[in-house]
Amino acid sequence: MLHAPWNPADALTVQGRYGSPYTDQDPHRDALRQSPLHPDCTVAGSEGFGRVVELLQATNDIDDEDHSNSLQVGDWVTVGKPGLGTMRSTMWVPTDTLVRVERGEELWDRAGPQASALFQLGGTAIRMLRDFVSLQPGEIVLQNAGNSAVGYMVSQLAHLRLGASVVSLARKGSKTTSQWNELVEHLTTNGNCSLVVAEEDLQDRRALAAFQAQLKQLGNGTCPRLALNTVGGNSASLLLSSLTQGGTMVTYGGMSLQPVTISTAHLIFKDLKLHGYWHSRWMVQHSYKERHDMVNELVDALLDNSLTCPPVQVFPLSNVRQAMDWESTQQSHLAIRRKIVWDCQEM
Ligand SMILES: NC(=O)c1ccc[n+]([C@@H]2O[C@H](COP(=O)([O-])OP(=O)(O)OC[C@H]3O[C@@H](n4cnc5c(N)ncnc54)[C@H](OP(=O)(O)O)[C@@H]3O)[C@@H](O)[C@H]2O)c1
């Protein structure tokens, strides 16, 4: 591996609080459970960008029909199945757990360490925008945690690929006014959001009603049909109350650790629909071709259409403690979040 990002799911996995998408019958389940280097311990990390340096067999086992996608030494690759344990400089894994990144060299030159955060975060964004509601150009998608890495990809990809506009909620928290303004500028200019609103500003009924009127206006008279929730609790309730009749909310994370609650009236009279999305499951259940197409769609978008990856803060793998200290003491003082990325070659 060259670089691997540190995602919230990695922290939960290390704490033993994250699920596994593998069934008992899945051949990858046991193969990926342990590191060949340290058979008694698993390795953290579920996303990354690297190169093939050695192959143990001439024809390898990627599950495409004509083997046209078989890996070669020198290929640029990312993760195609969850649970590989990417926080290491070298991994021996079955070839069909990787996905070849076409134009990898160009991607590396353009994005460097940021490239490692493109695939799963961007893939999550693409799937949620495509698989639940058939969005039309000009439609509005509403999301919370708009300043998260996934949120940043959602707003850009909705605009680039579907012509839809994204309205993002984010926490003002302890940000100063100038930091908040900097964040709003970043999310609207680089992230292509149509509107960024502080959750704290929607806490009374009149403010919420004014926001919902604004949403309707932005959507040419229609409130959003799709909301993406990764926070839960009150934040999810704000999304639900802003959806149109028959609208859909997709939950893909629970950062507040609060449950999603929905009123009976919203279910019966408003006919709202709730779904969950888990990219790990998507990767396990879809073919190599589908994973390869999506990975390379993201690369093309980045190289051709000015999709940008979230900002990153790079740490060598030997500095895990320093990185965790930085996350807990410095991150909340930044106007714009940075995702931790491990430099897997610098030990
Ligand atoms: N289901 C899937 O397949 C899938 C795939 C990828 C990611 N995810 C999930 O998506 C979420 C975002 O991931 P990411 O990598 O984009 O994260 P990230 O860049 O680290 O951003 C974390 C986001 O969560 C917010 N947050 C943190 N603690 C919070 C709290 N207590 N209450 C409300 N908001 C809080 C942060 O807001 P502040 O900046 O204000 O702290 C920030 O917007 C995570 O929950 C992750 O597990 C799910």
The ligand as a Gaussian input file, in Angstrom:
#p B3LYP/6-31G(d) Opt

LIG

0 1
 N      -22.388000       3.141000       5.150000
 C      -21.283000       3.231000       4.452000
 O      -21.018000       2.437000       3.557000
 C      -20.333000       4.332000       4.740000
 C      -19.231000       4.574000       3.900000
 C      -18.388000       5.643000       4.193000
 C      -18.632000       6.410000       5.314000
 N      -19.692000       6.112000       6.113000
 C      -20.021000       6.905000       7.289000
 O      -20.177000       8.231000       6.866000
 C      -19.849000       9.100000       7.935000
 C      -18.890000      10.132000       7.422000
 O      -17.687000       9.492000       7.060000
 P      -16.477000      10.378000       6.567000
 O      -15.331000       9.511000       6.301000
 O      -16.976000      11.257000       5.504000
 O      -16.249000      11.203000       7.924000
 P      -15.387000      12.474000       8.263000
 O      -14.858000      13.125000       7.056000
 O      -14.459000      12.052000       9.339000
 O      -16.483000      13.460000       8.887000
 C      -17.166000      13.136000      10.049000
 C      -18.449000      13.951000      10.051000
 O      -19.238000      13.579000      11.166000
 C      -19.602000      14.750000      11.902000
 N      -19.711000      14.403000      13.313000
 C      -18.768000      13.874000      14.085000
 N      -19.250000      13.663000      15.324000
 C      -20.516000      14.088000      15.310000
 C      -21.546000      14.153000      16.290000
 N      -21.354000      13.717000      17.542000
 N      -22.730000      14.655000      15.925000
 C      -22.930000      15.088000      14.671000
 N      -22.003000      15.055000      13.703000
 C      -20.809000      14.555000      14.025000
 C      -18.469000      15.711000      11.643000
 O      -18.903000      17.017000      11.920000
 P      -17.928000      18.093000      12.632000
 O      -16.910000      18.465000      11.590000
 O      -18.836000      19.177000      13.013000
 O      -17.310000      17.369000      13.798000
 C      -18.222000      15.453000      10.163000
 O      -19.171000      16.112000       9.378000
 C      -19.321000       8.219000       9.057000
 O      -20.389000       7.944000       9.943000
 C      -18.938000       6.963000       8.333000
 O      -18.947000       5.839000       9.168000
 C      -20.533000       5.103000       5.846000

